[in-house]
Amino acid sequence: MNRRQLLAALALSLPLCADAAPPPAPHALPRVVVSTDIGGTDFDDFQSLVHLLLYSDSVDLEGLIASPWGEERNRKRHLLTLISVYEQDYAKLRAVSARYPTPERLRSIAKQGGTDLASPRGWDQPTEGSNWIIASARRDDPRPLWVLLWGGFEDLAQALHDAPDIKSKLRVYMIGGPNKKWSLAAYDYIAREHPDLWIIENNSTYRGWFVGGQQSGDLGNAGFVERHVKGAGALGAYFNGIAPQIKMGDTPSLAYVLGTNPEQPGAGGWGGRFVRAWDRPRVTFTRPPTAADVVETFAVMELVYRPDGPAPAKAEASLLVDKQEFPGHLGSDGAWHFLFSPKEAKTWSYRIRSSHPGLDGQGGGFTSRMPAPELARQPSARYPNWWTDDPDPQWSEGPHQGAKSISRWRADFLRDFAARLAPLRAD
């Protein structure tokens, strides 16, 4: 090992940050399953997986699950491709730490999750991914199983439906926001039927990984990649090839688990600080809403329509909002139901596209506002283990509530990431 590699190895033994401990001893490593929508249009999952692999010696990585995204059915192939990239750097990583998992081990825990979003009830059929969550949770191990949701929530919802006995073993860190908007039926099921689940619902705090904090020089989103990622082995080349700037919006979930107090979300650390959740907001409109109707940002909205006239055979209907389309469904009550979750504060408009003439062209609007600060003082008795973004303005980065609880550590977590990359550079 040359001097540069030795310094990098020593850097790995330094504390994570002022309120986080060094990577734990082997017997205390956190057990982790990651569910990712890798293969979609957003590049951050690819980058976060590179980061995960570089820190995989600091966790017991028990599962990598490809969750729903678009029309692609075999997204597990993206996981296998990235593992092959990791394999090219494995010898150098192993020289730094014997804890790094073998490529064969990683391939054995890569699983295909659901290939479609959940039906309106929130669950459907077991998948390789959901069964893997159940099997992992039922292992005879006193440690909790951390399930990090980077994409769809379908496999977790399915696992909870099929095996509710695993709930006490799970610790869930959900990257919500846009993911919640797409996996809304699965989220709605989890919130409705499993309010006692231990979960961090991170709808906006995660943005502190790439927004705010120290952004000058090599700590900038592009500057860091140029200075520390490019030239750092096959993984660095892969990261840079995905995008020459940092996003990594899912990485806070792993950084959180590596902290000193993961069972105490209010303590704070690289992965954010959170408050006890208030009652999970859910609003049903049985008439078309208007801009005067105000809902909480990230709330579950249900629009209910009872159109006039006979329905054509196999009628279909979709909700069109913000240039995106969300399928509706005909309920057992004879009404059409549409779910939506606004991911930002603004005034929205929508319309319905349908083969049912009584639905087609219907429209409306509403206004969403960020959660009020006083909600943090109203923890819900129904959701005793549910945590979410702190709405106190002092922790906001612009419109992103809670993000400053991550961005304040930017120099620390990026310097540590750079140390992880350094051994991969050519001698």
Steps between C-alpha positions, in 0.01 A plus 500: 500500500649836401491815709183637338315174555625486860369851566166407346481189715572704810231748398249216499562450871413861589163585658224564250423844641464688824188310605566170323724210592755311289372197308393244763681179583412194287259353754305828516474579131150617405303260283390677180270426205481764227204531262588719201324611182831483315451519125261793500556845357657640817872431538521533876436131574802399291719747690361398838572135420864585426515668840329200662753258353790714623352484852386137481771396745319703769164320479371147466349548157228235477304601192495715186148515356404657165165671563233611247576755232323562169464226244833326556457152645858386563659776701705258705738500205609853598596371844703220344674745267603717792623198694721414202644850518562451873676174418764690302589701813451220749868412547590859593204529736582167662855623563352779711239292684434128513136578576412585140254238368608288207337567161354149520333588831352817351363314200335248731305772683394697189126443457228607260218679675158588366487603137182705530361756739256358753132465425264735688496274806876553537621142462471223241712186466823401676821583315856380531571830675211486748577139587864595557397772747290244690775237505760755613277634778424149627866403534605418854686823563440744786587801285219689324485488121537842339297527178613802300240604242656689210220441250165322507342386826321202344730222621488622859120533486475147361731362769296667776178364354634145466691492830386763750695312768825649365396854583676520837831404339488775236644849504399681181660812353283622212617752242153638430417817309490406129520127581192532717314666213548191281466229769201666659274193517773304681569795732129543570475133594801518735371814672147361525570144612842521670507823700717333766784439254832661597570734210670824401300669224756731341316715247739795478787467750693282255557800274761627744744251348528711184337835593655750740797465730857562382489509120830672421798348323519122508193488725274617219278242333705514178831588664495195724450263208775668298750493787421176686282270289653516153794264479398305811489155348213337318244618756614861466483478121152350523383776737641774279355337188153506652525877567801724573335651805371383837137429567492179704161578648465149646837494677378672821321176593830310515683787670225501762538129576876544544447765768525456875129520581295346216228396746467866604393703194493820703871480578625609158795407281608471138168344398290774658304576813127429522197566718213280607238499227160657541195316364583409141306749287237354270227704328206368295314726259157383386463814286758655268733712715607853405809710570329614821525144636825465695673169575826421671795440270580124489146418617295221344223650290207294378268632229165323471282533189157356422457575130164521329404260225578135436861387516647334192637147534844491661502874555830661594583833658817687597576812701725744312697729731815701428561315170483164677232234491361291787249218443161512667281204590134415524420415861251253640288803595443575131711818513832575332793564733827682430797537736762773491766642733636850433879510537539878525309804619310670216161527331424198286251426225391164366273338248374149439551305182260209462315275260193575714330804342370612840856518636707611207600865523396546864745719689574713800782638711631536852777666699763319704692656788796368696422352843464767769772516770253443781424150367830383652339560839206272416643145488242244403393230744393292201853508353722451806814403306459718192749782442521770235662827388532777756276789384685755717626773258845499659562156343381591150722546195281730296168316458642165614398433858757321717770510229738709709526217753697320226667785309670626816718187486586532130874552544522203737310245294662603171852490646425152628365397160818634339705285737303196391571577136872573543627138511345439158724752328784366290840493676 
